[in-house]
Amino acid sequence: MTRRRVIFYCPDSKKLYMTPEFNGDKSEYAARGTSNDSCDKNWDEIMQDFHGVATLSQFNQANESAQAAYHSCFGNVVLPIDSLDRSLVRCDIKIYLNTEAMLHYFYLLYQLDWTGVRGYNINDYDDEHGFEGESWVCFEEFIGAEFTDKEYMRVILDNNDFALWCTHLGLSNEGE
């Protein structure tokens, strides 16, 4: 089963949000055979719920609508979206609702790499003082420098995101 999450960047709060994990879709459940779990829609149909999302409220509604297509033998509970301020959730496939979501997600990966290399815990970051006066570059500087460095982006991105990054910049992903 393919594990997917949808990522949304909210311009009002300037934060990233991610859906809970969607495991499989109608065709994957059908290929799996007999199961007490099911899904009423294929992934393209699920993504239609997210079409045109521009606000956090709309993203919440799309998340709830998409989850309604899934049925579990354990019951159906709608899980909330997660804020991705300083945390990261891994999954097989991430779907970015807009370019801003992708850019800000990659910036979060940069911040996690920056803190990891220096031995800092990202949750200890102080917005005013950083880490005792030391801090990562701002978003705009990241876009102008690290974001354009193919070798660096190859290190911090998984294969799917790296291919997306290459496409976004019009670069070849061959030989990677």
C-alpha positions as YAML, in Angstrom:
chain: A
units: angstrom
residues:
- id: 1
  name: MET
  ca: [0.00, 0.00, 0.00]
- id: 2
  name: THR
  ca: [1.29, 3.40, -0.92]
- id: 3
  name: ARG
  ca: [1.45, 5.78, 2.02]
- id: 4
  name: ARG
  ca: [0.62, 9.34, 1.01]
- id: 5
  name: ARG
  ca: [0.32, 12.68, 2.78]
- id: 6
  name: VAL
  ca: [-0.86, 15.98, 1.38]
- id: 7
  name: ILE
  ca: [1.10, 19.11, 2.32]
- id: 8
  name: PHE
  ca: [-0.37, 22.61, 2.38]
- id: 9
  name: TYR
  ca: [1.32, 25.95, 3.02]
- id: 10
  name: CYS
  ca: [-1.02, 28.46, 4.66]
- id: 11
  name: PRO
  ca: [-0.09, 32.00, 3.62]
- id: 12
  name: ASP
  ca: [-2.07, 33.54, 6.50]
- id: 13
  name: SER
  ca: [-0.22, 31.69, 9.29]
- id: 14
  name: LYS
  ca: [2.95, 31.16, 7.21]
- id: 15
  name: LYS
  ca: [2.98, 27.53, 8.34]
- id: 16
  name: LEU
  ca: [3.07, 24.11, 6.74]
- id: 17
  name: TYR
  ca: [0.33, 21.58, 7.42]
- id: 18
  name: MET
  ca: [0.18, 17.89, 6.55]
- id: 19
  name: THR
  ca: [-2.68, 15.41, 6.43]
- id: 20
  name: PRO
  ca: [-2.58, 12.16, 8.33]
- id: 21
  name: GLU
  ca: [-1.31, 9.28, 6.26]
- id: 22
  name: PHE
  ca: [-3.59, 7.92, 3.55]
- id: 23
  name: ASN
  ca: [-2.79, 4.24, 3.11]
- id: 24
  name: GLY
  ca: [-3.59, 2.98, -0.36]
- id: 25
  name: ASP
  ca: [-6.64, 3.73, -2.46]
- id: 26
  name: LYS
  ca: [-9.53, 1.82, -4.05]
- id: 27
  name: SER
  ca: [-7.37, 0.02, -6.62]
- id: 28
  name: GLU
  ca: [-4.72, -0.95, -4.04]
- id: 29
  name: TYR
  ca: [-7.33, -2.37, -1.67]
- id: 30
  name: ALA
  ca: [-8.90, -4.30, -4.58]
- id: 31
  name: ALA
  ca: [-5.48, -5.74, -5.55]
- id: 32
  name: ARG
  ca: [-4.91, -6.74, -1.95]
- id: 33
  name: GLY
  ca: [-7.92, -9.05, -1.98]
- id: 34
  name: THR
  ca: [-10.17, -9.85, 0.92]
- id: 35
  name: SER
  ca: [-9.91, -7.26, 3.68]
- id: 36
  name: ASN
  ca: [-12.12, -5.71, 6.32]
- id: 37
  name: ASP
  ca: [-10.69, -2.32, 5.31]
- id: 38
  name: SER
  ca: [-11.58, -0.48, 2.12]
- id: 39
  name: CYS
  ca: [-11.47, 2.77, 0.22]
- id: 40
  name: ASP
  ca: [-14.22, 4.11, -2.05]
- id: 41
  name: LYS
  ca: [-11.98, 6.22, -4.31]
- id: 42
  name: ASN
  ca: [-8.83, 5.98, -6.41]
- id: 43
  name: TRP
  ca: [-6.07, 8.45, -5.61]
- id: 44
  name: ASP
  ca: [-7.01, 10.84, -8.44]
- id: 45
  name: GLU
  ca: [-10.55, 10.98, -7.05]
- id: 46
  name: ILE
  ca: [-9.24, 11.61, -3.53]
- id: 47
  name: MET
  ca: [-7.07, 14.45, -4.84]
- id: 48
  name: GLN
  ca: [-10.18, 16.10, -6.29]
- id: 49
  name: ASP
  ca: [-11.16, 16.84, -2.68]
- id: 50
  name: PHE
  ca: [-8.06, 19.03, -2.44]
- id: 51
  name: HIS
  ca: [-8.54, 20.82, -5.75]
- id: 52
  name: GLY
  ca: [-8.69, 24.59, -5.30]
- id: 53
  name: VAL
  ca: [-7.75, 24.58, -1.60]
- id: 54
  name: ALA
  ca: [-6.51, 28.06, -0.69]
- id: 55
  name: THR
  ca: [-7.20, 28.39, 3.06]
- id: 56
  name: LEU
  ca: [-6.52, 26.34, 6.16]
- id: 57
  name: SER
  ca: [-10.26, 25.86, 6.66]
- id: 58
  name: GLN
  ca: [-10.59, 24.48, 3.13]
- id: 59
  name: PHE
  ca: [-7.60, 22.19, 3.74]
- id: 60
  name: ASN
  ca: [-9.28, 20.84, 6.89]
- id: 61
  name: GLN
  ca: [-12.51, 20.25, 4.97]
- id: 62
  name: ALA
  ca: [-10.66, 18.49, 2.14]
- id: 63
  name: ASN
  ca: [-8.84, 16.30, 4.66]
- id: 64
  name: GLU
  ca: [-12.14, 15.27, 6.27]
- id: 65
  name: SER
  ca: [-13.76, 14.59, 2.91]
- id: 66
  name: ALA
  ca: [-10.81, 12.49, 1.74]
- id: 67
  name: GLN
  ca: [-10.76, 10.47, 4.95]
- id: 68
  name: ALA
  ca: [-14.48, 9.73, 4.54]
- id: 69
  name: ALA
  ca: [-13.57, 7.50, 1.57]
- id: 70
  name: TYR
  ca: [-11.63, 5.15, 3.89]
- id: 71
  name: HIS
  ca: [-13.33, 2.46, 5.97]
- id: 72
  name: SER
  ca: [-11.58, 0.50, 8.70]
- id: 73
  name: CYS
  ca: [-12.62, -2.55, 10.68]
- id: 74
  name: PHE
  ca: [-11.43, -0.60, 13.74]
- id: 75
  name: GLY
  ca: [-13.95, 2.19, 13.09]
- id: 76
  name: ASN
  ca: [-13.76, 5.44, 11.21]
- id: 77
  name: VAL
  ca: [-12.17, 8.31, 13.08]
- id: 78
  name: VAL
  ca: [-11.25, 11.51, 11.26]
- id: 79
  name: LEU
  ca: [-7.69, 12.40, 12.15]
- id: 80
  name: PRO
  ca: [-6.64, 16.06, 12.27]
- id: 81
  name: ILE
  ca: [-4.00, 17.69, 10.13]
- id: 82
  name: ASP
  ca: [-0.58, 18.28, 11.67]
- id: 83
  name: SER
  ca: [1.41, 21.51, 11.80]
- id: 84
  name: LEU
  ca: [4.95, 21.04, 10.51]
- id: 85
  name: ASP
  ca: [6.62, 23.93, 12.31]
- id: 86
  name: ARG
  ca: [9.63, 22.05, 13.58]
- id: 87
  name: SER
  ca: [8.84, 18.44, 13.03]
- id: 88
  name: LEU
  ca: [8.94, 16.12, 10.10]
- id: 89
  name: VAL
  ca: [6.83, 13.16, 9.22]
- id: 90
  name: ARG
  ca: [8.09, 10.63, 6.69]
- id: 91
  name: CYS
  ca: [5.88, 8.85, 4.20]
- id: 92
  name: ASP
  ca: [6.19, 7.18, 0.81]
- id: 93
  name: ILE
  ca: [4.76, 10.04, -1.24]
- id: 94
  name: LYS
  ca: [4.19, 13.68, -0.38]
- id: 95
  name: ILE
  ca: [1.77, 15.68, -2.48]
- id: 96
  name: TYR
  ca: [2.34, 19.44, -2.41]
- id: 97
  name: LEU
  ca: [-0.81, 21.47, -3.06]
- id: 98
  name: ASN
  ca: [1.21, 24.40, -4.34]
- id: 99
  name: THR
  ca: [4.77, 25.52, -5.01]
- id: 100
  name: GLU
  ca: [4.90, 27.39, -1.70]
- id: 101
  name: ALA
  ca: [4.20, 24.14, 0.17]
- id: 102
  name: MET
  ca: [7.08, 22.43, -1.61]
- id: 103
  name: LEU
  ca: [9.50, 25.33, -1.05]
- id: 104
  name: HIS
  ca: [8.68, 25.67, 2.64]
- id: 105
  name: TYR
  ca: [8.86, 21.91, 3.18]
- id: 106
  name: PHE
  ca: [12.33, 21.87, 1.60]
- id: 107
  name: TYR
  ca: [13.28, 24.82, 3.83]
- id: 108
  name: LEU
  ca: [12.18, 22.78, 6.87]
- id: 109
  name: LEU
  ca: [14.41, 19.92, 5.66]
- id: 110
  name: TYR
  ca: [17.29, 22.41, 5.39]
- id: 111
  name: GLN
  ca: [16.64, 23.61, 8.97]
- id: 112
  name: LEU
  ca: [16.60, 20.03, 10.24]
- id: 113
  name: ASP
  ca: [19.87, 19.31, 8.40]
- id: 114
  name: TRP
  ca: [21.44, 22.53, 9.69]
- id: 115
  name: THR
  ca: [20.59, 21.71, 13.31]
- id: 116
  name: GLY
  ca: [21.56, 18.05, 12.96]
- id: 117
  name: VAL
  ca: [25.02, 18.86, 11.58]
- id: 118
  name: ARG
  ca: [25.64, 21.18, 14.54]
- id: 119
  name: GLY
  ca: [24.18, 18.86, 17.16]
- id: 120
  name: TYR
  ca: [21.27, 21.15, 18.04]
- id: 121
  name: ASN
  ca: [17.72, 20.09, 18.78]
- id: 122
  name: ILE
  ca: [15.46, 22.06, 16.44]
- id: 123
  name: ASN
  ca: [12.85, 22.34, 19.20]
- id: 124
  name: ASP
  ca: [15.32, 24.38, 21.27]
- id: 125
  name: TYR
  ca: [15.42, 27.13, 18.63]
- id: 126
  name: ASP
  ca: [14.58, 30.59, 19.95]
- id: 127
  name: ASP
  ca: [13.01, 32.84, 17.32]
- id: 128
  name: GLU
  ca: [14.79, 35.88, 18.73]
- id: 129
  name: HIS
  ca: [18.24, 34.46, 19.54]
- id: 130
  name: GLY
  ca: [18.50, 31.25, 17.53]
- id: 131
  name: PHE
  ca: [20.93, 28.89, 19.24]
- id: 132
  name: GLU
  ca: [22.94, 31.21, 21.44]
- id: 133
  name: GLY
  ca: [23.23, 33.70, 18.58]
- id: 134
  name: GLU
  ca: [23.78, 31.17, 15.79]
- id: 135
  name: SER
  ca: [21.02, 30.56, 13.25]
- id: 136
  name: TRP
  ca: [20.20, 29.09, 9.88]
- id: 137
  name: VAL
  ca: [19.71, 31.43, 6.91]
- id: 138
  name: CYS
  ca: [16.33, 33.03, 6.31]
- id: 139
  name: PHE
  ca: [13.93, 31.57, 3.76]
- id: 140
  name: GLU
  ca: [14.90, 34.06, 1.03]
- id: 141
  name: GLU
  ca: [18.62, 33.31, 1.45]
- id: 142
  name: PHE
  ca: [17.89, 29.58, 1.37]
- id: 143
  name: ILE
  ca: [16.01, 29.99, -1.94]
- id: 144
  name: GLY
  ca: [18.93, 31.99, -3.39]
- id: 145
  name: ALA
  ca: [21.70, 29.66, -2.23]
- id: 146
  name: GLU
  ca: [21.16, 26.17, -0.77]
- id: 147
  name: PHE
  ca: [17.99, 25.60, -2.80]
- id: 148
  name: THR
  ca: [19.94, 26.04, -6.06]
- id: 149
  name: ASP
  ca: [22.82, 23.74, -5.00]
- id: 150
  name: LYS
  ca: [22.17, 20.36, -6.66]
- id: 151
  name: GLU
  ca: [24.68, 18.46, -4.53]
- id: 152
  name: TYR
  ca: [23.24, 19.82, -1.29]
- id: 153
  name: MET
  ca: [19.62, 19.22, -2.29]
- id: 154
  name: ARG
  ca: [20.52, 15.64, -3.30]
- id: 155
  name: VAL
  ca: [21.65, 15.12, 0.32]
- id: 156
  name: ILE
  ca: [18.56, 16.48, 2.08]
- id: 157
  name: LEU
  ca: [15.80, 15.28, -0.29]
- id: 158
  name: ASP
  ca: [14.44, 11.79, -0.79]
- id: 159
  name: ASN
  ca: [14.38, 10.44, -4.37]
- id: 160
  name: ASN
  ca: [10.82, 11.62, -5.11]
- id: 161
  name: ASP
  ca: [11.43, 15.13, -3.80]
- id: 162
  name: PHE
  ca: [14.77, 15.35, -5.58]
- id: 163
  name: ALA
  ca: [13.10, 14.46, -8.89]
- id: 164
  name: LEU
  ca: [10.44, 17.11, -8.19]
- id: 165
  name: TRP
  ca: [13.14, 19.66, -7.32]
- id: 166
  name: CYS
  ca: [14.99, 18.88, -10.59]
- id: 167
  name: THR
  ca: [11.77, 19.32, -12.56]
- id: 168
  name: HIS
  ca: [11.02, 22.59, -10.74]
- id: 169
  name: LEU
  ca: [14.44, 24.00, -11.68]
- id: 170
  name: GLY
  ca: [14.45, 22.43, -15.16]
- id: 171
  name: LEU
  ca: [17.46, 20.27, -14.34]
- id: 172
  name: SER
  ca: [18.24, 16.73, -15.41]
- id: 173
  name: ASN
  ca: [17.83, 14.01, -12.82]
- id: 174
  name: GLU
  ca: [19.82, 11.50, -14.90]
- id: 175
  name: GLY
  ca: [22.77, 9.78, -13.33]
- id: 176
  name: GLU
  ca: [21.39, 10.31, -9.84]
...
